[in-house]
Amino acid sequence: MITWIVIIILVIAVIWRLTRSARHTLTDSTDQQGHDKVAQDEAHIKCPLVYNGNDLEFPDEVLHTVLTKHFSYYNRLLDVDREKFISRLKKFIDTKVFIIHDKKGYREMPILISAAAIQLTFGLRKYLLSHFNIIQIFPEAFVGLEPFRILIGNVTGNTINIAWKQFLEGYKNKYDLQNVGLHEMAHALYYQNFETAISIDKDFKDSFREFNSIGDKIYHVEKILTIGLYSEYAIKDFQEFWAESIEIYFKSPDRLQLHYPELYKVLCDLLNQDPLNYPNHLFEKV
């Protein structure tokens, strides 16, 4: 009887070990879209996939390869800032749990979604968004509850939710001002500093008052006479105006500066970045 119990325990242990090993393996990039085809030995994995960031341990050269291929922001950086970007990216990934609601997972998913957060916070001292320890990735638009609606991204509780297809489109399409990755990270950054009591960036919080002041004026102007920068969704809610301002700031800084120079300047001061003047504008040592 004891022998059978021991055998059963050993079998369970072996199965658990094999399953755990498979769940923490992300495939390499193989196709032109940067999507990685799932390996055959991973085909049995059940949805969702769960990856603890501190188990991923991406080498610097892998991070560099993925970023160089997909992330124009990284490609514009000087070598010293690229090193800083990768260092911050690794620390950010280590602190998150990635839940992929699909039967296949690609290494680009945790790398690029985390990179969106690092892009936004690159000039700030506190960049880990430590309140948000879970990042959920959906293959496409997903259903949101309370209220019931279709979403491509949202922030709720301690979780950031992103639709992968729309996330990629935000970085590939240079002419569309939408970028769901930056949009949701902007919501998370605000929530981190104004709705939680942990890891608050006092400098960011203090500087945000100026954005509130200038942004509120533009927000009400856009409600009356839109110039085509902001969507209708952005002018229904000031929080959405904030998040969409971040999208425009990074995707079309020249247009933002042309139409709303005061807003562009206040965002430069708030984020300690200046997309139009880098590398002449260097990041302060943070």
N, C-alpha and C positions, 0 to 999 in steps of 0.2 A: 504493500500500500504506500509506504513512504517513498519507495523507488519511483512509483508512478507519479506521485506528487512532485518529486524532484524533476522528473522528465518534463512534466507539464509546465513547470515554472521555467525551465530552461528554454523550452519551445517558445513560450510567451516572450521571454527576454530577447531571444534571437529575432522574432518578428518585430518587436518594438524597436530594436536596434536598426534593423533594415529599413523600417518605415521612417524612423527619425532621420537616418542618413539621406534617404531619398528626398524628404521634405525640405532639406536644407541644401539642395543642389540646384543652382540656376544655370541654365545652358548658356553657351557662348553665342556671340553674334554671328549669324550666318547669312542673312539675306540683305537686300538693298534697303529695306525699310528699317533695319536695325532690330527687327524682331528675331528672336531666337526660336528655332523650331525645337519643341520639346523632345528630349532623348527618348528612345523606345522604352528604356527601362524605367522611365518615369510615367508611362502612360496609365499605370494603375492608380496613380495618386488621386484621391478624392478631393473634390472642391469643398471648401476653399483651401488654398495653400497657405501655410503660415510659416513665415521666416523671421526668426529673431535676428535683428540687425547685427548684434555682436557675434553671431555665428557665421555671418557671411564672409567677413575678412577679405574684401576685395583688395588685391595688390594695387599699388599706385599706378603701375603701367596699365592695368585694366581700366581703372577710373579715367586715366588720361586718354586712352583709346576711345572709350565711349563718349566722353565729353568732347573730344576733338571732332568726332564724327557727327554729333547731334546738337552741340550746344555752342552757338555762335558767341554768346556772352563770354564763355571760357576762352574761346579762340582769340578774342581781342585783348586778353590780359597779358601783361608782361610776365616774364618767367617767375619773378619773385611773387607776384600775385597769384599765378597758377599754383605755386606750391602752397600758398596760404589757402586757396580755394579747396584743393584736395585734402589738406589737413583738416579743415573745417567739415568737409563733406564726410570724411571717415568718422569723425566724432558724432556727427548728426545721425548717420546711419546706425551707429552702435547703440544709440539711445532709443531706437524705434522698433516696433514690431510691425511687420508688413503682412497684411492679409490680402491675398489675391483671390478674387471670386471667379476663378476659372480653373480648368484642369491643366493649364500650362502657365509657366512663369518664365519671364525673361529677365536677365540681369539688368537690362536697361531700366526696368520698372523702379526698383528702389534707388538706383543711381540717379536717374534723371529727375524723378519727382523730388528727391532730396536736394538735388542741385538747384531746383527752382527756389527752395527755401534759402539756400546759401546765396543765390543771386540777389534775392530781396534784402537779405540781412548782411551782405558782405561788408558794409561800412559800419556796422553796429558792433558793440562789444558783446552783447548777449544775442546769440544766434541759434541756440538749440531748440527753441520753442518747447521747453521741457514739460509744459503742461500736456502737450499732445504726444503721447507715447505710442499711439496706434495710427497707422496709415493704411486705409483700405483702398484697394485698387480694383475697379470694375472694368471689364473689357469695353463696355460702351455705356451709354446713358442708363441710369438705374432709377428705381422707384424710391422716392422719399416719402416718409410718412409724417403726419402731424404738421402741416396738412399733406394730403396725398398729392404728389406731383412727380413729374419726370425731371431728373437732375443730371448734370454733368459734373457736379462737384458741390460739396458743402462741408461745413465744419460743425460738429455737434459733440458735446461732452468733451472727452479727451481724444477725439478721433477726427482725422482729416480724411475725407472721402474724395476720390478722383476717378473720373472715367478716362481710361488709358487712351482710347481712340481720339477723343477730343483733346486730351493733353498733348499728344504728338502733333495734332493739327495746329495747335497754338504756337508751337515752335517751328513748324515747317512753313506755315503760310505767313510770309513777310508782309502781306498786304491787308490781312485781317487783323484788327486790333485786339481780338479776343485771345486770351491765354488763361485757361482755367487753372493751370498750375500756379501762376503768379497771383491770380485772383483769390484762390483759396488760402494761399500762404499769407496774403495781405489780411484776410479775415482772422487767420490764426495769430498773426503778429499783434493785431489790435486786441484780440481777446486775451492773449498772454499778458499784455501790459495793463489792461484796464478792467478785466473781469476776474483775474486770479490774484493770488497773494504771494506767488512764488516767482523767483527769477525775473523781477520787473526791471526793465531798463529805464532808469530815471531820466537819462538824457533824451531818449526817444519820447518818453511820456511828456516831458516838459516841452519839447519841440513840437509835439503834436497840436498844442494849443494854437500855434501859428497856422498850421494846416486847417484847423477848424475854422479859424477866422477868415482866411482867404478863400478856402474851399466852400464855405457856406454861401458866400456872395456869388461865386461861379455856379454853384449848385442851383441857386434860385434864378440866375440868368438863364441857365440851360433849360429850366422848366418852361420858360417863356419862349426863348428863341434858341433852338439848338443849332450848332454849326456843324454837326455831323461827327463830332469826336465821341460823344457819349451816346449810349443806347437809351431807349425809353426805360428799360429796367433800371438803369443807373440813377435816373432822376426821380424815381419813386421812393428811394430810401437813401439817406446819407451814408450809411454803411456800404451800400452798393456803389455809391459814388466814390468813396474812398478806394474800394477794391478795384474799380474800373480805372480810376486815376493811375493806379500802379501799373495796370496793363498798358495803358497808353504811354506812360512815362518810359517804360522799357522798350516797347515795340515801335513807338513813333515819337521819340523825344523832340524831334525838330518841329513837328506839328503842334505839340503841346506848348513848346516855347514860343512858337509863332502866335498862337491864339491866346494863350494864357501865360505870359512870361512870369508873372508873380507866382503862379501855382507851380510852375516848373522849378523856380528857384527855391521855394519853400520845401519841395520834395527833395531837392538836392541837399539842402541843409538837414532835413529830417533823416534821410537815409545815409548821409555822408558819402554820396556818390554824385557824379555828373557825367551821364552817358555821352553827352555831346562833346566833352572836353577831355576825356580820357585818351591817352595817358598823361596829357599835360596837367590834368587834375589827378593827383595821386591820392589814394586812400590814406587817411591818417593811420597811425600805428594803433591798431585795435586787435 
